[in-house]
Amino acid sequence: MQLPKATLLTALAMLAFAGNSVLCRLALDTTAIDPASFTSLRLISGATVLWLLVTLRGGGAFSHGSWPSALALFAYAAGFSWAYIHLDAGMGALLLFAAVQVTMIGTGIVRGERLTLPQQAGMTLALLGLIALLLPGSSAPPLPAALSMLAAGIAWGIYSLRGRGASNPTAVTAGNFLRAAPLAILLSLALLQSQSLDSQGVLYALASGAVTSGLGYAIWYAALPHLRASVAATVQLSVPVITTLGGALLLAEPLTLRLLLASAMILGGIALVLRKPVAKG
């Protein structure tokens, strides 16, 4: 694969990941769909697209993945949807990204990895940025929604850690989506009395699952073999930025000083941590 093609695939994957936040916020802010239905439709459509991709390649999706990973995927998707009832797209993406990275880096530290001094400074800066983002004030996110998104990020971090080193990540993701979809359906059935659907909301949910989740992950896994690990980690710093711009353009969400400063602290701090491999202690 030529570098320009790898660059294009990477850019498309980052746009897809940002698109998940924008589509979810669009659905839950501008349509009547409820978060449980959005979660179910997203996971079902994502599972369908990934199953088709794996099947067309001659593989069996359900033979890959696991129920613990599917549970983490479901927890991420549900927390993500409930958070976006009240969070702006950019704010939600920043909280999600911060929680994912802190979970993965923190797990590495617990397992015996050691951060260099610049990496320690970066981790401290990122945590201070997260605290600054959540401190009470007129532009602070609603705490329950923020906690829901942080929980979603922790779940996604766990899911990502469990999937490290998978020999066929697309098939593993397909198997996990196929297992997570019934969990989401059960949740929708449990909350049937509060179910609310409309055509636009359903369309956003299906697009989130089929395009920005299913195809987005497939594109990302096609790009990954052609990226150094440090590049793959660092390029994901663009997702909250793209999401914030998308929220401002499509949803007229304000770019507050708190969000901009916290974004610089969190993303800058994580960039310092990802700049070089973690030293073994």
C-alpha positions, 0 to 999 in steps of 0.5 A: 500500500502506498503512503497516500492510500494509508493516509487517506484510510486513516483520515477516513477512519478519524472522520468516522470516529468523530462522526459517531459523536456528531450523529449520536448528538444529532439524533438525541438533541434534534429527534425524538429517538430515545437512547436505548433505541439508538444504542440497539439500532447502532449495534444491530446495524454495525453487527450486520455490516461487520458480519457481511464484511467478514462473511464476504471474506470467507470467515465466520464472525461468531467464532471470533470475539467473546462475551466479556468483550461484548459486555464492555462494548455494550456498556460503552455504547449505552453510556455513550448514548445516555451521555449525549442527551445532555452533552455537546458533541465536542465535550462528549468526545473529549471526555470519552477520549480522555477516559479511554486513554487514562484507562489504557495508560493506567492499566499499563502502569499497574502492570509494571510499565513506567513513565518517563519524566516528560510522560509523567508531566503529560499525564498530570497535565491531562488529568488537570485538564479533565478536572478543569473541564468538570469543575462547577461553572456556567460552561461545565458539562452536567455531571451525570452526563459527564460521568456517563461518558467517562464510564463509556470511555472506561468501558471502551478502554477495557474493550480496546485492551482486551482486543490488543494483538488480535490476529483478525481484528475485523472478525473479532469486532464483528463477533463482539458486535453480534454478541452485544446487539442482543444485550442492547435489544434486552435493554430496549425491551426493559425500557419499552415504556419510554421508547420513542422513535422517529424516521430521522432518529432511526436514520442517524442511528443506522448511519452511526452503526453501519457507516461510522462504526462498522465501516469505520472500524474496518477502514481503521483496521485496514490502515493500522498495519501501515502505521507505526504504533506511536503514529496510530495512537497520536493520530487519534488525538484528532478525533475530539478536535474534528468532533468539536468542529463538527458540532460547531458547524452542524449543531451550532455548539459554542466553542467555550474558553473552558472547552478550548483550554481543557482540550489543549491540556488533555490532548497536549498531555496525552500527546506527551505520554504517547510521544515515546514508548513507555519505559519498562521498570 
